[in-house]
Amino acid sequence: MNKFQAMEVFVHVVDCGSFTRAAEMLQLPKATVSTLVQALETSLASKLLHRTTRHVSVTSDGAAYYERCIRILSDVRDAEESLSRHRFSPSGRLRVDTPTGLASEILIPALPDFFERYPDITLELGSTDRPVDLVEEGVDCAVRGGELVDTSLIARRLGVINFVTCAAPSYVARYGVPTHPSDLERHRCINYFSAKSGKISGWEFNRDGERIEVALPGALALNDSNSYVKAGLAGLGVISMTDYLLNEHLATGAMVRLLPEWRSDPLPVHVVYPQNRHLSAKVRVFVEWVAELFANNPHLRLQPADTAAPVPPLPADAARMAQRG
């Protein structure tokens, strides 16, 4: 038995809660995964996992051994990377999840630079506005917008997302221009709902210390940012969406900005990864690259108010922050 491989397999089984999912992540036969764990239990003369037909859970001995395995595997990889980082570029499969609009408008156009720097990385970029379970779905790291609440994740703050309220000229010609947020209650508004909870997002506005939050009526609600913008362009109603998705349409006149003196609170953006997963070289370079991408984008970078308490680079920035569900 390869003890090091068996320890890696055991850690993945615990993280996934399943032999099947662990086998898929490791690209090994399920029988091999099961055999390695059984051999590990035999060599230790201790039961590490409780197994049922539907679920796998860790025993008390297994939990203690798991923590030791995490530290040992991390130390071994650190030692390997310290010797190889000057000779080899990061390589292998990297799975990242990002919001739909951020992927299409910000990340994907910049990927030629990423691949020029790191040609040996194979990137699997998930693009969805649905919050994903990083461990359950085998995601190495994710870019997420919103306040974070999941204390099992480590986060690095990247920047902010700003919102713009606007409508198509055809809509404005038919329904007029609102002059105050309360006027929107008499307009047709396109709502956005959470793909996880189904909850409709409220509309928030502030101006010179005055804050207004309204739940607006609408005949249409969507949960995909690109579809949401398309609905606005079609004249279906007033929308409130991130400026980087709307700036081009505003510049060409395809959309008209409404309530320009009223602002919505910026949404913080973080890159997150599981705290019990080793920050490999490929994850580390992606995190640094996406942080640089945000820093160079005037619409996304941290503003002076955000940088009052500077965030150190990874891996020192391991503050456990949360993610809005």
Secondary structure as GFF3:
##gff-version 3
##sequence-region A 1 325
A	DSSP	alpha_helix	3	16	.	.	.	ID=ss1
A	DSSP	alpha_helix	19	26	.	.	.	ID=ss2
A	DSSP	alpha_helix	30	44	.	.	.	ID=ss3
A	DSSP	beta_strand	49	51	.	.	.	ID=ss4
A	DSSP	beta_strand	56	58	.	.	.	ID=ss5
A	DSSP	alpha_helix	60	84	.	.	.	ID=ss6
A	DSSP	beta_strand	92	98	.	.	.	ID=ss7
A	DSSP	alpha_helix	100	102	.	.	.	ID=ss8
A	DSSP	pi_helix	103	107	.	.	.	ID=ss9
A	DSSP	alpha_helix	108	117	.	.	.	ID=ss10
A	DSSP	beta_strand	121	127	.	.	.	ID=ss11
A	DSSP	beta_strand	141	145	.	.	.	ID=ss12
A	DSSP	beta_strand	153	161	.	.	.	ID=ss13
A	DSSP	beta_strand	163	167	.	.	.	ID=ss14
A	DSSP	alpha_helix	169	175	.	.	.	ID=ss15
A	DSSP	three_ten_helix	181	186	.	.	.	ID=ss16
A	DSSP	beta_strand	190	192	.	.	.	ID=ss17
A	DSSP	beta_strand	203	207	.	.	.	ID=ss18
A	DSSP	beta_strand	210	214	.	.	.	ID=ss19
A	DSSP	beta_strand	220	222	.	.	.	ID=ss20
A	DSSP	alpha_helix	225	233	.	.	.	ID=ss21
A	DSSP	beta_strand	239	242	.	.	.	ID=ss22
A	DSSP	alpha_helix	243	252	.	.	.	ID=ss23
A	DSSP	beta_strand	256	257	.	.	.	ID=ss24
A	DSSP	beta_strand	267	274	.	.	.	ID=ss25
A	DSSP	alpha_helix	281	295	.	.	.	ID=ss26
###
